[in-house]
Amino acid sequence: MSQTQLAPQDDAAHVLVVDDDRRLRELLSAYLGKHGHRVTVAASAAEARAFLESLAFDIIVLDVMMPGESGFDFAASLRLRSDVPIVMLTARAEAADRVRGLEIGVDDYLAKPFEPRELLLRIASVLRRARAPGARGEEAVVRFGPFSFSLERGELRNRGETVRLTEREREILRLLCANAGASVSREALSGSGVAAQERTVDVQINRLRRKIEVDPANPVYLQTARGAGYRLVADG
């Protein structure tokens, strides 16, 4: 069986990648691991099912076209006993296939070829929805010290008072809050792989710290993850 790649944070989301393409499994394992996730890879539905017997996963990234049991069939059988979020990856981009996947109960659908960063953001979005108390009729809010951030509305409050954010600050804070406690790379926060744009993230983080931290030079909530990026330290 394939090996689990552990991310630095023990509470990071655990992703099960199921795809018969070895190169893609290796790429996604390295990329998602680099961005703070724990990753386990499986080459088939049968191997994935074996992992599910002994491990708990926060989300599954699932290929549709695999030898033996297809991703559609595996997802359908899984939905009979589990509501673990599923993002389907497939070369079949026809509307009928997307509809079939959504009818089965998958949470998102990404056509190949795709940008790994887009998958990373989709995983964050699906996890945010899955973890949101909204499923229980409550609003999804991340709290840190006197602050609260609404993931749906992108609104930051300090003891009930709204804190003004720029759109880029809101996007960065939303991604950090969606992955609270885990390291998020500058690349992911920048929205591109361009080094010059990644450097602007440091400027935007400093601006956010001036709005959040009592002492921006010694941050309590918006911390630097050395060599990895940044992380938000939330309550609880």
C-alpha positions as CSV (number, residue, x, y, z in Angstrom):
1,M,0.0,0.0,0.0
2,S,1.0,3.6,-0.5
3,Q,2.5,5.5,2.4
4,T,1.0,8.4,4.3
5,Q,2.8,11.7,4.1
6,L,2.5,13.6,7.3
7,A,2.3,17.4,7.3
8,P,4.0,19.5,10.0
9,Q,0.7,20.1,11.9
10,D,-1.0,17.1,13.5
11,D,-4.4,18.8,13.2
12,A,-4.0,19.5,9.4
13,A,-6.7,18.1,7.1
14,H,-6.0,14.5,6.0
15,V,-6.6,14.1,2.3
16,L,-7.0,10.7,0.5
17,V,-6.0,11.0,-3.1
18,V,-7.3,8.1,-5.3
19,D,-6.0,8.0,-8.8
20,D,-4.5,5.2,-11.0
21,D,-1.9,7.7,-12.5
22,R,1.2,7.3,-10.4
23,R,2.8,10.6,-11.5
24,L,-0.3,12.5,-10.6
25,R,-0.5,10.8,-7.2
26,E,3.1,11.8,-6.5
27,L,2.6,15.3,-7.7
28,L,-0.5,15.8,-5.6
29,S,1.0,14.2,-2.6
30,A,4.0,16.5,-2.7
31,Y,2.0,19.6,-3.6
32,L,-0.8,19.2,-1.0
33,G,1.8,18.2,1.6
34,K,3.8,21.3,0.9
35,H,0.7,23.3,1.6
36,G,0.0,22.0,5.0
37,H,-2.1,18.9,4.4
38,R,-1.5,15.3,5.4
39,V,-1.8,13.1,2.4
40,T,-2.5,9.4,1.8
41,V,-2.5,8.1,-1.8
42,A,-4.3,5.1,-3.3
43,A,-4.0,3.6,-6.8
44,S,-7.5,2.1,-6.9
45,A,-10.9,2.1,-5.2
46,A,-10.0,-1.2,-3.5
47,E,-6.9,0.3,-2.0
48,A,-8.8,3.4,-0.9
49,R,-11.4,1.2,0.7
50,A,-8.7,-0.6,2.7
51,F,-7.4,2.8,3.9
52,L,-10.9,3.9,5.0
53,E,-11.2,0.8,7.2
54,S,-8.3,2.0,9.4
55,L,-7.9,5.8,8.9
56,A,-10.1,8.8,9.1
57,F,-10.0,11.3,6.3
58,D,-11.3,14.9,6.1
59,I,-11.7,14.8,2.3
60,I,-11.2,12.5,-0.7
61,V,-9.8,13.6,-4.1
62,L,-11.2,10.9,-6.4
63,D,-10.4,10.1,-10.1
64,V,-13.4,8.9,-12.1
65,M,-11.8,6.7,-14.7
66,M,-9.9,3.9,-13.0
67,P,-9.4,0.2,-13.8
68,G,-11.9,-2.0,-12.0
69,E,-14.3,0.0,-9.9
70,S,-14.9,3.5,-11.3
71,G,-14.8,6.7,-9.2
72,F,-18.5,7.0,-9.7
73,D,-19.2,3.6,-8.4
74,F,-16.9,4.0,-5.5
75,A,-18.4,7.4,-4.5
76,A,-21.9,6.0,-4.7
77,S,-21.0,3.0,-2.4
78,L,-19.2,5.3,0.0
79,R,-22.2,7.7,0.2
80,L,-24.2,4.8,1.7
81,R,-22.1,4.9,4.8
82,S,-20.1,8.1,4.9
83,D,-20.5,11.8,4.3
84,V,-16.8,12.5,3.9
85,P,-16.4,15.3,1.4
86,I,-15.4,14.2,-2.1
87,V,-13.8,16.2,-4.9
88,M,-13.8,14.4,-8.2
89,L,-11.0,14.7,-10.8
90,T,-11.7,13.6,-14.3
91,A,-10.8,14.0,-17.9
92,R,-14.5,13.6,-18.7
93,A,-15.8,17.2,-18.5
94,E,-19.2,16.7,-20.1
95,A,-22.2,18.2,-18.3
96,A,-23.8,14.8,-17.9
97,D,-20.8,13.5,-16.0
98,R,-20.8,16.5,-13.7
99,V,-24.5,16.0,-13.0
100,R,-24.0,12.3,-12.4
101,G,-21.3,13.1,-9.8
102,L,-23.3,15.7,-8.1
103,E,-26.4,13.4,-8.0
104,I,-24.2,10.7,-6.3
105,G,-23.4,13.3,-3.7
106,V,-19.8,14.5,-4.5
107,D,-19.1,18.0,-3.3
108,D,-17.1,19.4,-6.2
109,Y,-15.9,18.4,-9.7
110,L,-12.7,19.4,-11.4
111,A,-11.8,18.5,-15.0
112,K,-8.4,17.4,-16.0
113,P,-6.0,19.0,-16.9
114,F,-6.1,21.3,-13.9
115,E,-3.9,23.7,-12.0
116,P,-2.8,22.2,-8.6
117,R,-3.5,25.6,-7.0
118,E,-7.1,25.5,-8.1
119,L,-7.5,22.1,-6.5
120,L,-5.9,23.4,-3.3
121,L,-8.4,26.3,-3.2
122,R,-11.3,23.9,-4.0
123,I,-10.3,21.6,-1.2
124,A,-10.2,24.6,1.2
125,S,-13.6,25.7,0.0
126,V,-15.1,22.2,0.4
127,L,-13.5,21.7,3.8
128,R,-14.8,25.1,4.9
129,R,-18.4,24.2,4.0
130,A,-18.1,20.7,5.5
131,R,-16.7,22.1,8.8
132,A,-19.1,25.0,8.9
133,P,-21.7,24.9,11.7
134,G,-24.1,26.2,9.0
135,A,-25.2,22.6,8.4
136,R,-26.6,22.8,11.9
137,G,-28.3,26.2,11.2
138,E,-25.5,28.3,12.6
139,E,-23.0,30.6,10.9
140,A,-19.4,29.5,10.3
141,V,-17.2,31.8,12.4
142,V,-13.6,31.5,13.3
143,R,-12.7,33.2,16.6
144,F,-9.2,34.3,17.8
145,G,-8.9,36.5,20.9
146,P,-11.4,39.4,20.6
147,F,-11.8,38.8,16.9
148,S,-14.3,36.8,14.9
149,F,-14.3,36.2,11.2
150,S,-17.3,35.0,9.1
151,L,-16.1,32.6,6.5
152,E,-19.3,33.1,4.4
153,R,-19.5,36.9,4.5
154,G,-15.7,37.6,4.8
155,E,-16.4,39.9,7.7
156,L,-13.9,40.6,10.5
157,R,-15.2,41.9,13.8
158,N,-13.4,43.1,16.9
159,R,-15.7,42.8,20.0
160,G,-18.6,43.2,17.6
161,E,-17.2,46.2,15.7
162,T,-16.5,45.7,12.0
163,V,-12.9,45.9,11.0
164,R,-12.4,47.3,7.5
165,L,-10.6,44.9,5.1
166,T,-9.5,45.3,1.5
167,E,-10.5,42.5,-0.9
168,R,-7.0,41.0,-0.9
169,E,-6.9,41.1,2.9
170,R,-10.3,39.4,3.0
171,E,-9.1,36.7,0.6
172,I,-6.0,36.0,2.6
173,L,-7.8,36.0,5.9
174,R,-10.5,33.7,4.6
175,L,-7.9,31.2,3.4
176,L,-6.0,31.3,6.7
177,C,-9.2,30.9,8.7
178,A,-10.4,28.0,6.5
179,N,-7.1,26.3,7.4
180,A,-6.8,27.6,11.0
181,G,-3.8,26.1,12.8
182,A,-2.2,24.8,9.6
183,S,0.5,26.5,7.6
184,V,-0.6,28.1,4.3
185,S,2.2,28.9,1.8
186,R,2.9,32.3,0.3
187,E,2.2,30.8,-3.1
188,A,-1.4,29.8,-2.0
189,L,-2.0,33.2,-0.3
190,S,-0.7,35.1,-3.3
191,G,-3.0,33.5,-5.7
192,S,-0.1,32.8,-8.1
193,G,3.2,31.1,-8.3
194,V,5.0,34.4,-9.3
195,A,7.8,35.2,-6.8
196,A,7.2,39.0,-7.0
197,Q,3.5,38.5,-6.2
198,E,4.3,36.1,-3.4
199,R,6.5,38.9,-1.8
200,T,3.5,41.2,-1.8
201,V,1.8,38.7,0.6
202,D,4.4,39.7,3.3
203,V,3.2,43.3,2.9
204,Q,-0.4,42.4,3.1
205,I,0.2,40.2,6.1
206,N,1.9,43.1,7.8
207,R,-1.1,45.3,7.1
208,L,-3.4,42.6,8.5
209,R,-1.3,42.4,11.6
210,R,-1.6,46.1,12.2
211,K,-5.4,45.5,12.3
212,I,-5.3,42.4,14.4
213,E,-2.3,42.3,16.6
214,V,-1.6,44.4,19.8
215,D,2.1,44.2,18.9
216,P,2.5,43.4,15.1
217,A,6.2,42.7,15.6
218,N,5.4,39.9,18.0
219,P,2.2,38.4,16.5
220,V,0.0,36.1,18.6
221,Y,-2.7,35.2,16.1
222,L,-1.2,35.7,12.6
223,Q,2.1,33.9,12.9
224,T,4.9,33.2,10.5
225,A,5.5,29.5,9.7
226,R,9.3,29.5,9.1
227,G,10.0,28.3,5.6
228,A,6.4,27.5,5.0
229,G,4.3,30.6,5.0
230,Y,1.8,31.8,7.6
231,R,-0.7,30.3,10.0
232,L,-3.7,31.7,11.9
233,V,-3.9,30.6,15.6
234,A,-7.6,30.3,16.4
235,D,-9.3,29.8,19.7
236,G,-9.9,26.2,20.9
